[in-house]
């Protein structure tokens, strides 16, 4: 296991102490702050994982993140993902038109999966997930049926 050295500045140490003493923060943030303070104090990762009640991997991950992000390491992780939209404006218009049309015989309303299959069947898209259908309908504020 690679060791990640944590040396807090006086300002960082005070900031973390203040955060913990206030107790007004998400539990995950407080836990990460405690981990950084204990590593800085020289406590072993195994002991920290026992005291803070986390895995040793969590201690290592917090320390590793601290190397690049400093105190931002205690913040909630936000995924660094960007997804392209598989439905363009024209395809969304067709989707809304289908969703607002009469559902197939024997059905009371369109389901997401039925709309998904219908979009492919009518060659508006090669493939699309039902989740994309849901988000597109939500975005356009359309109801299904």
C-alpha atoms as a printed R data frame, in Angstrom:
    type eleno elety resid chain resno       x      y       z
1   ATOM     1    CA   UNK     A     1   0.000  0.000   0.000
2   ATOM     2    CA   UNK     A     2   1.369  3.344  -1.010
3   ATOM     3    CA   UNK     A     3   1.686  5.886   1.796
4   ATOM     4    CA   UNK     A     4   0.249  9.314   1.260
5   ATOM     5    CA   UNK     A     5   1.803 11.897   3.514
6   ATOM     6    CA   UNK     A     6  -0.539 14.405   5.098
7   ATOM     7    CA   UNK     A     7   0.896 17.573   6.576
8   ATOM     8    CA   UNK     A     8  -1.722 20.136   7.417
9   ATOM     9    CA   UNK     A     9  -0.852 23.801   7.548
10  ATOM    10    CA   UNK     A    10  -1.770 25.620  10.750
11  ATOM    11    CA   UNK     A    11  -4.651 27.248   8.903
12  ATOM    12    CA   UNK     A    12  -5.935 23.901   7.565
13  ATOM    13    CA   UNK     A    13  -5.656 22.336  11.019
14  ATOM    14    CA   UNK     A    14  -7.651 25.173  12.590
15  ATOM    15    CA   UNK     A    15 -10.239 25.010   9.832
16  ATOM    16    CA   UNK     A    16 -10.762 21.269  10.356
17  ATOM    17    CA   UNK     A    17 -10.903 21.643  14.148
18  ATOM    18    CA   UNK     A    18 -13.508 24.383  13.805
19  ATOM    19    CA   UNK     A    19 -15.559 22.248  11.433
20  ATOM    20    CA   UNK     A    20 -15.540 19.286  13.809
21  ATOM    21    CA   UNK     A    21 -16.285 21.342  16.908
22  ATOM    22    CA   UNK     A    22 -19.259 23.015  15.219
23  ATOM    23    CA   UNK     A    23 -20.659 19.588  14.328
24  ATOM    24    CA   UNK     A    24 -22.821 21.193  11.654
25  ATOM    25    CA   UNK     A    25 -21.792 19.402   8.480
26  ATOM    26    CA   UNK     A    26 -22.642 16.185   6.676
27  ATOM    27    CA   UNK     A    27 -21.369 13.094   8.501
28  ATOM    28    CA   UNK     A    28 -19.090 12.104   5.601
29  ATOM    29    CA   UNK     A    29 -17.417 15.513   5.665
30  ATOM    30    CA   UNK     A    30 -16.876 15.340   9.431
31  ATOM    31    CA   UNK     A    31 -15.449 11.822   9.122
32  ATOM    32    CA   UNK     A    32 -12.976 12.914   6.449
33  ATOM    33    CA   UNK     A    33 -11.942 15.898   8.565
34  ATOM    34    CA   UNK     A    34 -11.306 13.602  11.545
35  ATOM    35    CA   UNK     A    35  -9.258 11.273   9.347
36  ATOM    36    CA   UNK     A    36  -7.034 14.118   8.118
37  ATOM    37    CA   UNK     A    37  -6.496 15.432  11.647
38  ATOM    38    CA   UNK     A    38  -5.563 11.988  12.967
39  ATOM    39    CA   UNK     A    39  -3.173 11.261  10.078
40  ATOM    40    CA   UNK     A    40  -1.569 14.660  10.607
41  ATOM    41    CA   UNK     A    41  -1.168 13.814  14.310
42  ATOM    42    CA   UNK     A    42   0.809 10.704  13.342
43  ATOM    43    CA   UNK     A    43  -1.776  8.044  14.096
44  ATOM    44    CA   UNK     A    44  -1.486  4.868  11.979
45  ATOM    45    CA   UNK     A    45  -4.032  4.151   9.289
46  ATOM    46    CA   UNK     A    46  -5.080  0.929  11.004
47  ATOM    47    CA   UNK     A    47  -5.726  2.751  14.278
48  ATOM    48    CA   UNK     A    48  -7.576  5.572  12.503
49  ATOM    49    CA   UNK     A    49  -9.834  3.098  10.717
50  ATOM    50    CA   UNK     A    50 -10.705  1.578  14.115
51  ATOM    51    CA   UNK     A    51 -11.232  4.884  15.906
52  ATOM    52    CA   UNK     A    52 -13.206  6.597  13.147
53  ATOM    53    CA   UNK     A    53 -15.021  3.357  12.207
54  ATOM    54    CA   UNK     A    54 -14.094  3.306   8.517
55  ATOM    55    CA   UNK     A    55 -12.072  0.920   6.387
56  ATOM    56    CA   UNK     A    56  -8.350  1.430   5.965
57  ATOM    57    CA   UNK     A    57  -9.054  1.947   2.251
58  ATOM    58    CA   UNK     A    58 -11.187  4.959   3.161
59  ATOM    59    CA   UNK     A    59  -8.311  6.427   5.164
60  ATOM    60    CA   UNK     A    60  -5.944  5.867   2.224
61  ATOM    61    CA   UNK     A    61  -8.423  7.365  -0.271
62  ATOM    62    CA   UNK     A    62  -8.926 10.494   1.833
63  ATOM    63    CA   UNK     A    63  -5.152 10.910   2.161
64  ATOM    64    CA   UNK     A    64  -4.617 10.367  -1.574
65  ATOM    65    CA   UNK     A    65  -7.304 12.903  -2.465
66  ATOM    66    CA   UNK     A    66  -5.789 15.366  -0.002
67  ATOM    67    CA   UNK     A    67  -2.530 15.265  -1.989
68  ATOM    68    CA   UNK     A    68  -4.156 16.928  -4.989
69  ATOM    69    CA   UNK     A    69  -7.180 18.707  -3.556
70  ATOM    70    CA   UNK     A    70  -6.040 19.733  -0.078
71  ATOM    71    CA   UNK     A    71  -9.118 20.510   2.050
72  ATOM    72    CA   UNK     A    72 -11.450 19.970  -0.889
73  ATOM    73    CA   UNK     A    73 -10.779 16.290  -0.139
74  ATOM    74    CA   UNK     A    74 -13.400 16.438   2.612
75  ATOM    75    CA   UNK     A    75 -16.133 17.648   0.271
76  ATOM    76    CA   UNK     A    76 -18.672 15.339  -1.324
77  ATOM    77    CA   UNK     A    77 -17.348 13.801  -4.499
78  ATOM    78    CA   UNK     A    78 -19.204 14.908  -7.584
79  ATOM    79    CA   UNK     A    79 -18.705 12.640 -10.567
80  ATOM    80    CA   UNK     A    80 -16.706 14.181 -13.363
81  ATOM    81    CA   UNK     A    81 -18.968 12.835 -16.068
82  ATOM    82    CA   UNK     A    82 -20.610 14.414 -19.018
83  ATOM    83    CA   UNK     A    83 -23.065 12.515 -21.114
84  ATOM    84    CA   UNK     A    84 -24.042 13.405 -24.640
85  ATOM    85    CA   UNK     A    85 -27.710 13.539 -25.501
86  ATOM    86    CA   UNK     A    86 -28.758 10.682 -27.729
87  ATOM    87    CA   UNK     A    87 -31.947 12.460 -28.767
88  ATOM    88    CA   UNK     A    88 -31.651 15.610 -30.826
89  ATOM    89    CA   UNK     A    89 -34.430 18.194 -31.005
90  ATOM    90    CA   UNK     A    90 -36.164 16.469 -33.891
91  ATOM    91    CA   UNK     A    91 -36.145 13.076 -32.163
92  ATOM    92    CA   UNK     A    92 -37.454 14.685 -28.957
93  ATOM    93    CA   UNK     A    93 -40.302 16.233 -30.956
94  ATOM    94    CA   UNK     A    94 -41.208 12.815 -32.360
95  ATOM    95    CA   UNK     A    95 -41.017 11.333 -28.868
96  ATOM    96    CA   UNK     A    96 -43.403 13.940 -27.477
97  ATOM    97    CA   UNK     A    97 -45.776 13.400 -30.411
98  ATOM    98    CA   UNK     A    98 -45.781  9.643 -29.803
99  ATOM    99    CA   UNK     A    99 -46.204 10.073 -26.040
100 ATOM   100    CA   UNK     A   100 -49.194 12.376 -26.609
101 ATOM   101    CA   UNK     A   101 -50.779 10.042 -29.162
102 ATOM   102    CA   UNK     A   102 -53.255  7.290 -28.425
103 ATOM   103    CA   UNK     A   103 -51.479  4.293 -26.855
104 ATOM   104    CA   UNK     A   104 -51.469  0.915 -28.620
105 ATOM   105    CA   UNK     A   105 -54.686 -1.095 -28.563
106 ATOM   106    CA   UNK     A   106 -55.265 -2.810 -25.248
107 ATOM   107    CA   UNK     A   107 -53.109 -0.299 -23.362
108 ATOM   108    CA   UNK     A   108 -54.299  2.542 -21.195
109 ATOM   109    CA   UNK     A   109 -51.132  4.631 -21.632
110 ATOM   110    CA   UNK     A   110 -47.613  4.576 -23.018
111 ATOM   111    CA   UNK     A   111 -44.844  3.163 -20.824
112 ATOM   112    CA   UNK     A   112 -41.244  4.283 -21.090
113 ATOM   113    CA   UNK     A   113 -40.230  0.946 -22.584
114 ATOM   114    CA   UNK     A   114 -43.057  1.039 -25.091
115 ATOM   115    CA   UNK     A   115 -42.002  4.541 -26.148
116 ATOM   116    CA   UNK     A   116 -38.414  3.312 -26.395
117 ATOM   117    CA   UNK     A   117 -39.431  0.439 -28.687
118 ATOM   118    CA   UNK     A   118 -41.680  2.695 -30.764
119 ATOM   119    CA   UNK     A   119 -38.884  5.241 -31.354
120 ATOM   120    CA   UNK     A   120 -36.635  2.447 -32.671
121 ATOM   121    CA   UNK     A   121 -39.456  0.830 -34.684
122 ATOM   122    CA   UNK     A   122 -40.246  4.133 -36.414
123 ATOM   123    CA   UNK     A   123 -36.525  4.646 -37.161
124 ATOM   124    CA   UNK     A   124 -36.235  7.907 -35.221
125 ATOM   125    CA   UNK     A   125 -33.203  6.432 -33.439
126 ATOM   126    CA   UNK     A   126 -31.076  3.304 -33.806
127 ATOM   127    CA   UNK     A   127 -31.164  2.666 -30.081
128 ATOM   128    CA   UNK     A   128 -32.165  4.586 -26.964
129 ATOM   129    CA   UNK     A   129 -32.572  3.700 -23.307
130 ATOM   130    CA   UNK     A   130 -35.830  4.030 -21.434
131 ATOM   131    CA   UNK     A   131 -33.965  6.358 -19.036
132 ATOM   132    CA   UNK     A   132 -33.177  8.701 -21.940
133 ATOM   133    CA   UNK     A   133 -36.874  8.608 -22.832
134 ATOM   134    CA   UNK     A   134 -37.754  9.487 -19.234
135 ATOM   135    CA   UNK     A   135 -35.320 12.403 -19.001
136 ATOM   136    CA   UNK     A   136 -36.374 13.762 -22.399
137 ATOM   137    CA   UNK     A   137 -40.038 13.696 -21.390
138 ATOM   138    CA   UNK     A   138 -39.215 15.273 -18.056
139 ATOM   139    CA   UNK     A   139 -37.146 17.970 -19.765
140 ATOM   140    CA   UNK     A   140 -39.957 18.804 -22.162
141 ATOM   141    CA   UNK     A   141 -42.466 18.602 -19.306
142 ATOM   142    CA   UNK     A   142 -44.515 16.029 -21.208
143 ATOM   143    CA   UNK     A   143 -46.643 13.391 -19.611
144 ATOM   144    CA   UNK     A   144 -46.951  9.836 -20.858
145 ATOM   145    CA   UNK     A   145 -50.523  9.469 -21.918
